[in-house]
Structures are given as C-alpha cells and as structure tokens.
Amino acid sequence: MLKRFGLEEKGVTVGSEMLAGLTTFATMAYILFLNPVILGDAGMDRGAVLVATALAAGIGSILMGLIANLPFALAPGMGMNAYFTYTVVKQMGMPWQTALAAVFLDGVIFLILSLMPFRAKMIEDIPFNIKLAAAAAIGFFIAFIGLKNVGLVHGNPETLVEMGPVFTPATMLTVGGLILMATLLHRQVKGALLWGILMVTACGLVVPGSDGKPLVSLAQLSWPHLSALSQGLFKLDFAGAVHLGFAKIVFTFTFVSLFDTAGTFVGLATKLGWIDHDKPTFDEAPRGLIAESLAIMVGALLGVSTTTTYIESAAGIAQGGRTGLTAVVAGLCFLCSVILAPLATLIPAQATAPVLILVGFLMMEPLLKLRLDDITEALPAFLTLIMVPLTFNIANGLIWGIVSYSLLKIATGRAREIHATMWILTILCLISLQRGH
C-alpha cells in the first residue's frame, strides 16, 4: 500500500507524512464546528451536519490521497457553505434539500469536465504570472483569515478594516504562539506547527477570552450521535433542482467552485515547486480533479454543501507533506473525529491563527519569480494578488486576472498570445461578473 505513494521518490518518510497530515487536520478542524452553524441557518440539523462534515472531509481527503497521490485535504468549503445558506436557500428561496441536489449535480458536471481535458487544460493555460500571483494571493488570504479569526483585524464601517486590540490575553497568546512556531521552524524542529498548535491549545485552558472564561473548556464537550446523520443523509430533491433549470444550477455552484479549485490547485502546486514557466501544470492534476468531483457528490449525499480542496493544506505542505499519504492521514483524522469531534473543536482560533499567518508568509516566495517588465503580464498578476484577500474569494482573484489579461492583450494588439482555453475562460468570467457571482 505504501509503495503507491512513492515516498522514496519524493524524499519523505511515513513519519514526516503523518506529521504533515496531522498538521493539515489541526488547521482544518475548525470546519467541524463552523459548518454546522452556517448550514444550520439553512434549516438543517446541526448534529447531522457535524457528522456529515467529518465524514465528507474524511472520505474526500482519502479519495484525493489514493486517486491522485496529492497532499491536498478536502472538506465542505467555507464560502461555498455561506453561499449555499445565505444566497441559494435564503435569498433564492431554494429548500436545502433541493440545494443539496444542485450540489450533487455540480459534482456530476465537475466529473464530466474532469474526464474531458478542459479542467486540466484550464490549469495548464492560465498564464504563469497569474499562477504565481494566485499562490501568493492564497498566502495573503489565509494569513488574513488567521488575523481575522483572532480579532487582530476586524471590520470598520468607515475604513472597511482596522487593527483590533493587541494587549489582551487572547491576542497575546496568538502573538506568543506565532513567535513560538516561527522559532521552532527556525530551529528545524520536526512537527513545529503541530507542536505549536498543541502548546497554544494547552495554554488556552487557563488563558481567558473576551468573556473572561478560558479559551478552552473541557466542560463544553458533548458527544455527537451517528444516528443524527439520518437527518440529512440522501435527502436530495432532484425534481426541485431540475425544475429550477440547468443554467441556474451551473452558475450558482459549478462556476464559483470551478475557479476556486483552479486557484487552490495552482497555488498549492506552485508552493510545492511542481509548476514553473516551463511546466504549466502537474501530472497529478487530472486525477486530483476527478477525486474532488467524487468528493462533491459524496458530500451532497451525506448532507453537506460543496466539498472542496482546502488552502489550509499548505500547512501540511509547509510541514513537509509531499504525497497522498498526507491527505489520507488527514482524512483518517476526520473519520475519527466523527467520534472525537469535540476534542478537535477544542483547538482555539489562537492556536490555528499563527499557523495560517506563517503559511501565508511561506507562500510569498512565488512573488520573486513574477515578470514585471511587461504590463500585460504584470497588471493581471497584481489584480489577482489583490482581489483574492480584498473580496475574500479565490475565484474572484482569478476572474479579474483572466479578464484583465485578455483585455490587455487585445488592447495592445497581442491577441494571438491568448490560448483558446483562455478565450473560453474570459467569456465565462465576463458572464460571471455580469451576473454578480
């Protein structure tokens, strides 16, 4: 079994891959308690969503590891779950059962596109400068998420964002965790990020939050029952999905997740060093896209919104993860969390935020390779870089990068440099912008 991962060829060991998988899981564990809250607002049973989230993440990650041999972990996507609840269910008035059917059909469409060369060709033909910018943009994005999660950055009606309070116990624990993890990385301690997460979590047992209570409380543990899964299992309403029309389903789910996945794949592969100017894609991409398509369908059957590749996989990659064994280990942790979910939810934001900030920093390296001497290449990269964190959406960054690239090439008389796939993507992006998705 282990031979299929090619550990020796990648220069890694079982131990290093297990550490990477545990680190990835630790940085993703928040989805276990956030997803039930968000999908609960759509009228779904929160206990059912918790169990389904753990199963969908576990099965999806294992599929990615076994089918594609990629260190990419999957789970129901943040952003897509909010889109599911607040746009599709609440604004469009679609019952959640019908929305789940739409998610399943999204997976079917993804699978068809993945079996065809289009999705792999899409990743290959995106200009190299935009790929580099997407990787760095994801770094800014996840660092921003980390800062936001602990209140170091928060909203302001006049300036949009501002710095939050620094000299509070919780914030100081975050800063201390950041310095600790950075020091461990500097000293090349194996499992530096995971050790940091565990040490900060332990400190959270005594460090108070804004309410004066400890950040981590064992008294809040409550064990989920597997029987809760039946509340959302196989509750898909296909008749309602077909009644709403194919085009609406495509544009409410498929388009958004299409670009979100492309951005994540490109960013993570660039961080791994698998993509460069002479190699626009990587061999495992087609199988990875198939694995994600299957994970979307499995997740919908279980009762959760779109399952997608997580940018937090970069934490495991930074820890040394290079093969599908990393994803399998993360997936097994999620499967175990069906029973041990409350233990996973004990990890406070103050423990994961330093990891996200550090991983964001580590993903800045591609910026050194950016081509800035040609504005038709540089400006699209800049727009990709800035629009991802500012719109809180990876897909939006790619959309602006692709559209600006094509328009600049046309305006400067260099339209012949635009690949056929890029023409198709540009049209789809313009339609998406017009529809406001």
SEMIDO-970457 format. One line per field, with one value per residue (C-alpha): residue number from 1; x, y, z negated. Coordinates in Angstrom, 2 decimals. Layout:
! SEMIDO-970457
k NUM / ...
x X / ...
y Y / ...
z Z / ...
END
This chain:
! SEMIDO-970457
k 1 / 2 / 3 / 4 / 5 / 6 / 7 / 8 / 9 / 10 / 11 / 12 / 13 / 14 / 15 / 16 / 17 / 18 / 19 / 20 / 21 / 22 / 23 / 24 / 25 / 26 / 27 / 28 / 29 / 30 / 31 / 32 / 33 / 34 / 35 / 36 / 37 / 38 / 39 / 40 / 41 / 42 / 43 / 44 / 45 / 46 / 47 / 48 / 49 / 50 / 51 / 52 / 53 / 54 / 55 / 56 / 57 / 58 / 59 / 60 / 61 / 62 / 63 / 64 / 65 / 66 / 67 / 68 / 69 / 70 / 71 / 72 / 73 / 74 / 75 / 76 / 77 / 78 / 79 / 80 / 81 / 82 / 83 / 84 / 85 / 86 / 87 / 88 / 89 / 90 / 91 / 92 / 93 / 94 / 95 / 96 / 97 / 98 / 99 / 100 / 101 / 102 / 103 / 104 / 105 / 106 / 107 / 108 / 109 / 110 / 111 / 112 / 113 / 114 / 115 / 116 / 117 / 118 / 119 / 120 / 121 / 122 / 123 / 124 / 125 / 126 / 127 / 128 / 129 / 130 / 131 / 132 / 133 / 134 / 135 / 136 / 137 / 138 / 139 / 140 / 141 / 142 / 143 / 144 / 145 / 146 / 147 / 148 / 149 / 150 / 151 / 152 / 153 / 154 / 155 / 156 / 157 / 158 / 159 / 160 / 161 / 162 / 163 / 164 / 165 / 166 / 167 / 168 / 169 / 170 / 171 / 172 / 173 / 174 / 175 / 176 / 177 / 178 / 179 / 180 / 181 / 182 / 183 / 184 / 185 / 186 / 187 / 188 / 189 / 190 / 191 / 192 / 193 / 194 / 195 / 196 / 197 / 198 / 199 / 200 / 201 / 202 / 203 / 204 / 205 / 206 / 207 / 208 / 209 / 210 / 211 / 212 / 213 / 214 / 215 / 216 / 217 / 218 / 219 / 220 / 221 / 222 / 223 / 224 / 225 / 226 / 227 / 228 / 229 / 230 / 231 / 232 / 233 / 234 / 235 / 236 / 237 / 238 / 239 / 240 / 241 / 242 / 243 / 244 / 245 / 246 / 247 / 248 / 249 / 250 / 251 / 252 / 253 / 254 / 255 / 256 / 257 / 258 / 259 / 260 / 261 / 262 / 263 / 264 / 265 / 266 / 267 / 268 / 269 / 270 / 271 / 272 / 273 / 274 / 275 / 276 / 277 / 278 / 279 / 280 / 281 / 282 / 283 / 284 / 285 / 286 / 287 / 288 / 289 / 290 / 291 / 292 / 293 / 294 / 295 / 296 / 297 / 298 / 299 / 300 / 301 / 302 / 303 / 304 / 305 / 306 / 307 / 308 / 309 / 310 / 311 / 312 / 313 / 314 / 315 / 316 / 317 / 318 / 319 / 320 / 321 / 322 / 323 / 324 / 325 / 326 / 327 / 328 / 329 / 330 / 331 / 332 / 333 / 334 / 335 / 336 / 337 / 338 / 339 / 340 / 341 / 342 / 343 / 344 / 345 / 346 / 347 / 348 / 349 / 350 / 351 / 352 / 353 / 354 / 355 / 356 / 357 / 358 / 359 / 360 / 361 / 362 / 363 / 364 / 365 / 366 / 367 / 368 / 369 / 370 / 371 / 372 / 373 / 374 / 375 / 376 / 377 / 378 / 379 / 380 / 381 / 382 / 383 / 384 / 385 / 386 / 387 / 388 / 389 / 390 / 391 / 392 / 393 / 394 / 395 / 396 / 397 / 398 / 399 / 400 / 401 / 402 / 403 / 404 / 405 / 406 / 407 / 408 / 409 / 410 / 411 / 412 / 413 / 414 / 415 / 416 / 417 / 418 / 419 / 420 / 421 / 422 / 423 / 424 / 425 / 426 / 427 / 428 / 429 / 430 / 431 / 432 / 433 / 434 / 435 / 436 / 437
x 0.00 / 2.71 / 4.58 / 1.77 / 2.58 / 6.19 / 7.66 / 11.26 / 10.88 / 9.53 / 12.27 / 9.87 / 9.10 / 5.95 / 6.65 / 7.03 / 3.85 / 1.92 / 3.11 / 2.06 / -1.36 / -1.92 / -0.89 / -3.28 / -6.10 / -5.37 / -5.58 / -8.81 / -10.57 / -12.48 / -14.80 / -16.28 / -17.97 / -18.35 / -20.11 / -22.98 / -23.56 / -23.73 / -25.74 / -27.92 / -29.12 / -30.45 / -32.73 / -30.51 / -30.00 / -26.67 / -25.84 / -26.36 / -24.20 / -21.36 / -21.24 / -21.67 / -18.89 / -16.45 / -17.37 / -17.27 / -13.86 / -12.52 / -13.74 / -12.83 / -9.28 / -8.72 / -10.01 / -7.56 / -4.68 / -5.47 / -6.61 / -4.27 / -1.44 / -1.65 / -1.11 / -4.33 / -7.06 / -10.73 / -13.76 / -17.01 / -15.78 / -16.05 / -17.56 / -19.41 / -21.35 / -22.28 / -23.26 / -25.39 / -27.20 / -27.48 / -27.75 / -29.22 / -31.51 / -32.36 / -32.23 / -33.30 / -35.76 / -34.48 / -35.16 / -31.95 / -32.91 / -33.06 / -29.80 / -28.12 / -29.34 / -27.85 / -24.53 / -24.64 / -25.28 / -22.38 / -20.20 / -21.51 / -20.70 / -17.27 / -16.65 / -17.61 / -15.36 / -12.56 / -12.79 / -12.59 / -9.35 / -10.99 / -10.31 / -6.71 / -6.22 / -7.66 / -4.97 / -2.29 / -3.24 / -3.65 / -0.64 / 2.36 / 2.36 / -1.25 / -0.37 / 2.45 / 0.16 / -2.59 / -0.19 / 0.90 / -2.69 / -3.77 / -0.97 / -2.32 / -5.83 / -5.15 / -2.97 / -5.87 / -8.23 / -5.88 / -5.68 / -9.46 / -10.24 / -8.46 / -9.65 / -6.29 / -8.07 / -11.76 / -14.38 / -14.76 / -17.69 / -15.50 / -12.22 / -13.60 / -10.95 / -8.79 / -6.45 / -8.10 / -6.94 / -3.46 / -2.87 / -5.49 / -4.68 / -6.12 / -4.27 / -1.02 / -1.42 / -1.77 / 1.35 / 3.23 / 2.15 / 3.36 / 6.79 / 6.98 / 6.15 / 8.49 / 11.28 / 10.59 / 10.66 / 13.95 / 15.42 / 14.03 / 12.07 / 10.06 / 6.34 / 6.95 / 3.49 / 1.70 / 3.67 / 2.83 / -0.87 / -0.87 / 1.09 / -1.16 / -4.25 / -2.91 / -2.34 / -5.92 / -7.10 / -6.04 / -5.87 / -9.20 / -11.10 / -13.09 / -15.84 / -13.40 / -13.74 / -10.84 / -10.44 / -10.51 / -13.10 / -13.41 / -16.84 / -18.26 / -17.59 / -20.67 / -20.52 / -22.39 / -24.53 / -24.06 / -27.85 / -28.04 / -26.67 / -30.05 / -31.49 / -29.55 / -28.48 / -29.84 / -32.31 / -31.60 / -34.58 / -33.61 / -37.06 / -36.79 / -33.27 / -34.35 / -37.39 / -35.16 / -33.31 / -29.85 / -28.31 / -29.14 / -27.56 / -24.42 / -23.97 / -24.87 / -22.39 / -20.27 / -18.79 / -17.77 / -16.19 / -14.55 / -12.36 / -11.95 / -10.50 / -8.27 / -6.84 / -6.24 / -4.64 / -2.37 / -1.40 / -0.60 / 1.25 / 3.30 / 4.20 / 5.33 / 7.51 / 5.57 / 4.64 / 7.03 / 7.34 / 8.39 / 5.92 / 2.48 / 0.69 / 1.48 / 0.84 / -1.46 / -3.86 / -6.38 / -6.69 / -6.96 / -9.85 / -11.62 / -11.12 / -12.62 / -15.59 / -16.33 / -15.92 / -18.52 / -21.05 / -20.30 / -20.63 / -24.00 / -25.31 / -24.14 / -25.86 / -23.30 / -22.56 / -19.76 / -16.67 / -13.50 / -9.71 / -8.62 / -5.98 / -5.05 / -3.38 / -0.49 / 0.13 / 0.83 / 2.93 / 4.95 / 5.42 / 6.92 / 3.89 / 4.56 / 2.38 / -1.17 / -0.31 / -0.58 / -4.15 / -5.00 / -3.76 / -5.77 / -8.79 / -8.44 / -8.29 / -11.57 / -13.16 / -12.03 / -13.44 / -16.93 / -16.50 / -13.84 / -15.20 / -15.49 / -11.75 / -10.96 / -13.18 / -11.19 / -8.44 / -8.98 / -8.50 / -5.49 / -3.76 / -4.60 / -4.16 / -0.34 / -0.20 / -2.26 / -0.12 / 3.12 / 1.86 / 0.76 / 4.28 / 5.80 / 3.62 / 5.14 / 8.13 / 6.48 / 6.42 / 10.19 / 9.55 / 6.94 / 7.57 / 7.07 / 8.66 / 5.52 / 2.39 / 0.13 / 1.55 / 2.19 / -1.13 / -3.28 / -0.98 / -1.38 / -5.18 / -5.18 / -2.97 / -5.05 / -8.59 / -8.37 / -7.93 / -9.98 / -13.02 / -12.41 / -12.70 / -10.07 / -12.33 / -12.71 / -8.95 / -8.64 / -11.61 / -10.07 / -6.67 / -8.01 / -10.29 / -7.64 / -5.05 / -7.24 / -8.39 / -4.81 / -3.57 / -6.38 / -5.83 / -2.09 / -2.51 / -1.26 / -4.49 / -2.68 / -0.96 / -4.30 / -4.81 / -8.14 / -8.91 / -8.29 / -10.83 / -13.44 / -12.49 / -12.63 / -16.17 / -17.24 / -15.62 / -17.42 / -20.72 / -19.97 / -19.16 / -22.33 / -24.39 / -22.67 / -21.38
y 0.00 / 2.48 / 1.88 / 3.52 / 6.86 / 6.84 / 8.07 / 7.39 / 9.19 / 12.24 / 12.06 / 11.73 / 9.16 / 7.73 / 9.76 / 13.07 / 12.44 / 11.58 / 14.79 / 16.75 / 15.08 / 15.80 / 19.43 / 19.80 / 18.29 / 20.56 / 23.68 / 22.47 / 21.17 / 24.44 / 23.38 / 20.76 / 23.40 / 26.25 / 24.26 / 23.13 / 26.75 / 28.04 / 25.17 / 25.19 / 28.62 / 26.91 / 24.82 / 21.73 / 19.70 / 20.81 / 17.42 / 15.80 / 18.42 / 17.89 / 14.14 / 14.63 / 17.24 / 14.86 / 12.02 / 14.17 / 15.60 / 12.16 / 10.39 / 13.31 / 13.60 / 9.85 / 9.85 / 12.62 / 10.73 / 7.37 / 8.51 / 11.44 / 10.93 / 14.62 / 16.08 / 18.08 / 17.64 / 18.29 / 19.35 / 21.27 / 24.66 / 27.85 / 30.48 / 27.83 / 26.86 / 30.51 / 30.75 / 27.62 / 29.03 / 32.77 / 33.09 / 29.86 / 28.92 / 32.26 / 34.72 / 32.41 / 30.56 / 27.11 / 24.38 / 22.92 / 19.50 / 20.98 / 22.85 / 19.56 / 18.07 / 21.05 / 20.42 / 16.77 / 17.81 / 20.25 / 17.23 / 15.35 / 18.30 / 18.59 / 14.89 / 15.20 / 18.24 / 16.43 / 13.36 / 15.69 / 17.67 / 21.03 / 21.36 / 20.15 / 22.33 / 25.25 / 24.88 / 24.46 / 27.50 / 30.06 / 32.41 / 31.67 / 35.14 / 34.67 / 31.25 / 32.80 / 35.58 / 33.10 / 31.20 / 34.37 / 35.64 / 32.48 / 33.20 / 36.70 / 35.26 / 32.60 / 34.97 / 37.46 / 34.69 / 33.97 / 37.63 / 38.00 / 34.86 / 36.22 / 39.81 / 41.34 / 42.64 / 43.45 / 45.48 / 49.23 / 50.97 / 53.91 / 52.23 / 48.70 / 47.14 / 48.20 / 46.66 / 45.15 / 45.28 / 43.84 / 43.81 / 41.26 / 37.79 / 36.03 / 38.24 / 37.97 / 34.17 / 34.38 / 36.53 / 34.24 / 31.24 / 32.92 / 33.64 / 30.12 / 28.42 / 30.66 / 29.84 / 26.11 / 26.41 / 28.31 / 25.53 / 22.97 / 21.12 / 18.30 / 18.90 / 22.54 / 23.73 / 20.81 / 21.18 / 24.87 / 24.16 / 21.70 / 24.04 / 27.03 / 24.87 / 23.73 / 27.37 / 28.08 / 26.05 / 28.93 / 31.99 / 33.88 / 35.09 / 38.32 / 36.87 / 36.18 / 32.41 / 30.16 / 29.90 / 26.10 / 24.48 / 20.73 / 21.29 / 22.16 / 18.70 / 16.96 / 13.76 / 13.55 / 10.53 / 8.82 / 8.46 / 12.23 / 11.71 / 10.37 / 13.90 / 14.89 / 11.59 / 11.07 / 13.96 / 15.35 / 16.71 / 16.23 / 17.08 / 20.54 / 21.03 / 20.17 / 22.42 / 25.42 / 24.98 / 23.76 / 27.20 / 28.46 / 25.38 / 25.81 / 29.43 / 29.05 / 26.28 / 24.98 / 28.24 / 29.52 / 26.24 / 25.75 / 28.81 / 28.30 / 24.84 / 26.04 / 28.77 / 26.39 / 23.70 / 26.23 / 27.87 / 24.63 / 23.12 / 26.29 / 26.13 / 22.53 / 23.64 / 21.48 / 24.39 / 26.76 / 28.69 / 25.59 / 23.26 / 24.91 / 22.01 / 18.88 / 15.22 / 14.56 / 17.42 / 15.42 / 12.69 / 15.31 / 16.97 / 13.61 / 12.93 / 16.30 / 15.71 / 12.41 / 14.09 / 16.73 / 14.02 / 12.01 / 15.15 / 16.03 / 12.51 / 12.79 / 16.16 / 18.99 / 21.77 / 21.65 / 19.71 / 21.31 / 21.27 / 23.36 / 26.05 / 25.02 / 22.02 / 24.45 / 23.98 / 20.29 / 21.09 / 23.56 / 20.75 / 18.58 / 16.79 / 15.71 / 12.67 / 11.41 / 9.81 / 13.29 / 13.58 / 10.04 / 10.74 / 13.97 / 12.05 / 9.33 / 12.04 / 13.45 / 9.99 / 9.52 / 12.93 / 11.58 / 10.20 / 12.59 / 15.75 / 17.67 / 17.13 / 18.62 / 21.60 / 22.33 / 23.81 / 27.58 / 30.18 / 31.43 / 28.10 / 27.93 / 31.64 / 31.59 / 28.59 / 30.39 / 33.52 / 31.54 / 29.53 / 32.77 / 34.09 / 30.91 / 31.27 / 34.65 / 33.06 / 32.89 / 36.70 / 36.61 / 34.97 / 37.46 / 39.05 / 42.79 / 44.19 / 43.59 / 45.34 / 42.91 / 40.18 / 42.18 / 44.01 / 40.84 / 39.26 / 42.30 / 42.22 / 38.50 / 39.16 / 41.97 / 40.84 / 37.48 / 38.87 / 42.03 / 40.12 / 37.14 / 34.82 / 32.94 / 32.69 / 36.49 / 36.94 / 34.52 / 36.09 / 39.58 / 38.25 / 36.34 / 39.11 / 41.83 / 39.59 / 39.02 / 42.64 / 43.94 / 41.50 / 42.60 / 46.32 / 46.05 / 44.10 / 40.81 / 38.80 / 35.89 / 35.22 / 34.24 / 30.46 / 29.01 / 27.91 / 31.46 / 32.82 / 30.45 / 31.32 / 35.05 / 34.75 / 32.71 / 35.25 / 38.16 / 36.33 / 35.66 / 39.32 / 40.43 / 38.02 / 39.20 / 35.72
z 0.00 / -0.99 / 2.29 / 4.24 / 2.59 / 3.83 / 0.57 / 1.59 / 4.91 / 3.08 / 0.44 / -2.51 / -5.19 / -6.73 / -9.86 / -8.05 / -6.04 / -9.21 / -10.85 / -7.78 / -7.76 / -11.45 / -10.91 / -8.00 / -10.05 / -13.00 / -10.84 / -9.20 / -12.33 / -12.74 / -9.91 / -12.25 / -14.36 / -11.85 / -9.14 / -11.40 / -12.46 / -8.86 / -7.36 / -10.46 / -9.37 / -6.23 / -8.42 / -8.56 / -11.73 / -13.24 / -14.72 / -11.34 / -9.65 / -12.15 / -11.50 / -7.73 / -7.68 / -9.37 / -7.01 / -3.87 / -4.82 / -5.71 / -2.58 / -0.30 / -1.64 / -1.40 / 2.19 / 3.05 / 1.47 / 3.06 / 6.51 / 7.13 / 4.60 / 3.70 / 0.19 / 0.56 / -2.05 / -1.36 / -3.40 / -2.88 / -1.75 / -3.73 / -1.46 / 0.52 / -2.63 / -3.18 / 0.48 / 0.03 / -3.01 / -2.59 / 1.20 / 2.55 / -0.36 / -1.95 / 0.98 / 3.82 / 1.61 / 2.59 / -0.03 / -1.40 / -0.04 / 3.46 / 2.89 / 1.96 / 5.24 / 7.05 / 5.27 / 6.37 / 9.99 / 9.61 / 8.78 / 11.81 / 14.07 / 12.47 / 13.10 / 16.77 / 17.19 / 15.34 / 17.56 / 20.53 / 20.96 / 20.21 / 16.47 / 16.70 / 19.78 / 17.83 / 15.17 / 17.84 / 19.94 / 17.15 / 17.66 / 15.46 / 13.92 / 12.79 / 11.35 / 9.31 / 8.14 / 7.24 / 4.98 / 3.18 / 3.08 / 1.28 / -1.19 / -1.84 / -2.03 / -4.66 / -6.69 / -6.59 / -7.75 / -10.65 / -11.67 / -11.34 / -13.35 / -16.43 / -16.06 / -15.17 / -12.09 / -12.18 / -10.37 / -10.42 / -8.67 / -7.61 / -6.65 / -5.97 / -8.23 / -11.13 / -13.68 / -16.73 / -20.35 / -20.87 / -24.63 / -25.61 / -26.98 / -23.93 / -21.43 / -23.33 / -23.28 / -19.49 / -19.17 / -21.55 / -19.51 / -16.32 / -17.81 / -19.25 / -15.97 / -13.99 / -16.44 / -16.14 / -12.35 / -12.54 / -14.66 / -12.17 / -14.83 / -13.27 / -13.66 / -14.57 / -13.57 / -15.19 / -18.43 / -18.40 / -17.98 / -20.88 / -23.19 / -22.48 / -22.96 / -26.34 / -27.33 / -26.31 / -29.28 / -31.56 / -29.28 / -29.30 / -26.27 / -25.93 / -28.12 / -30.95 / -30.57 / -29.45 / -25.68 / -26.01 / -28.28 / -28.74 / -30.27 / -26.84 / -25.40 / -24.05 / -22.05 / -18.72 / -17.84 / -14.47 / -14.28 / -13.77 / -10.25 / -9.10 / -9.26 / -6.13 / -4.56 / -1.00 / -1.40 / 2.08 / 4.04 / 7.70 / 9.01 / 7.49 / 8.86 / 12.41 / 12.07 / 11.30 / 14.57 / 15.54 / 16.16 / 12.67 / 11.07 / 13.17 / 12.19 / 8.52 / 7.80 / 10.66 / 11.86 / 8.44 / 7.36 / 10.78 / 10.32 / 6.60 / 7.21 / 10.04 / 7.83 / 4.93 / 7.12 / 8.81 / 5.52 / 3.70 / 6.67 / 7.07 / 3.38 / 3.92 / 6.84 / 9.31 / 11.59 / 13.29 / 16.55 / 18.49 / 16.79 / 16.71 / 15.00 / 12.98 / 13.78 / 10.83 / 11.66 / 13.78 / 11.14 / 8.41 / 10.22 / 10.56 / 6.84 / 5.92 / 8.23 / 6.49 / 3.09 / 4.03 / 4.88 / 1.71 / -0.43 / 1.11 / 0.44 / -3.17 / -3.55 / -3.24 / -0.78 / 1.80 / 0.70 / 1.98 / 1.69 / -1.30 / -1.11 / -4.67 / -3.01 / -2.65 / -6.39 / -5.85 / -2.80 / -4.85 / -7.38 / -4.63 / -3.16 / 0.42 / 1.16 / 0.89 / -2.44 / -3.96 / -2.69 / -3.81 / -7.34 / -7.48 / -6.17 / -8.79 / -11.47 / -10.17 / -10.19 / -13.78 / -14.61 / -13.96 / -17.47 / -18.73 / -17.09 / -20.37 / -21.00 / -17.60 / -18.32 / -21.47 / -19.27 / -19.61 / -16.89 / -18.85 / -18.05 / -14.33 / -13.51 / -13.91 / -11.56 / -8.93 / -9.24 / -8.94 / -5.99 / -4.36 / -4.81 / -3.37 / -0.26 / 0.63 / 2.37 / 5.86 / 5.94 / 6.52 / 9.90 / 11.14 / 14.51 / 14.03 / 17.21 / 19.31 / 18.07 / 19.96 / 17.75 / 14.57 / 14.11 / 14.30 / 11.72 / 9.46 / 9.76 / 8.97 / 5.96 / 4.51 / 5.33 / 3.53 / -0.02 / 0.61 / 1.87 / -0.44 / 2.55 / 4.56 / 7.61 / 7.81 / 7.99 / 10.89 / 12.66 / 12.54 / 13.54 / 16.54 / 17.80 / 17.49 / 19.18 / 22.23 / 22.48 / 22.24 / 24.88 / 27.20 / 26.50 / 27.20 / 30.43 / 28.97 / 29.04 / 30.71 / 27.37 / 25.83 / 25.78 / 26.89 / 23.34 / 22.11 / 24.62 / 23.17 / 19.59 / 20.36 / 21.72 / 18.69 / 16.36 / 18.03 / 17.72 / 14.06 / 13.39 / 15.15 / 13.04 / 9.87 / 8.83
END
